Amino acid sequence: GQQVMQIPQYQHVQEGEDFTTYCNSSTTLSNIQWYKQRPGGHPVFLIQLVKSGEVKKQKRLTFQFGEAKKNSSLHITATQTTDVGTYFCAGWGDGGATNKLIFGTGTLLAVQP
Amino acid sequence: DGGITQSPKYLFRKEGQNVTLSCEQNLNHDAMYWYRQDPGQGLRLIYYSQIVNDFQKGDIAEGYSVSREKKESFPLTVTSAQKNPTAFYLCASSPRLARGAFFGQGTRLTVV
């Protein structure tokens, strides 16, 4: 079945450093979504990318969807302590697997002040 | 206030008992989902529903059952057949498939 992997599993940075998490799908995705889950909380939708090669920015966050629509990345510039949490990518399948929203394994970000 | 509500927040049950988790949304969303999250793990899809009276199994449906009799409601029953039911259960909804999902606060189920 469709699998979505993320690397790294865990990243510890000093406040002010940059952070990147990568998302790779075993199958082509019709679109990719990114969510943030604070410790003890529930996932919160951040953004959706649809087009091949698409790049979107939200303040210090930059999201990219790969040309082949099988991978994506989230880059945070100059991390802050409020960025702490687990970042998940999630994808809808393409072709015959369009009905399931499958989440990646997640990357836990820790930011040291 | 529009949103998606899960209740209760914490639930304790004895082994061998069925338990039903509630999920209600007033966002007028067509699609609803149930995910399970284990400590330090990602979200695994249990069941999802695109429209009323229709639902499909996700990747880990064994030991679970759902119903979608109303657009607003998508309850999940954890049956005694589920071998490791202790987990954090998250319900979500979206306007339709292939749109961002909104999550409830989750229910932490502990089976003793």
Interface residues (C-beta under 8 A of the other chain):
Chain A: G1 S30 N31 Q33 Y35 G41 H42 P43 V44 F45 I47 Q48 F88 A90 W92 T98 N99 K100 L101 I102 F103 G104 T105 G106 L108
Chain B: Y33 Y35 G40 Q41 G42 L43 R44 L45 Y48 Q50 Q56 G58 D59 L90 A92 S94 L97 A98 R99 G100 A101 F102 F103 G104 Q105 G106
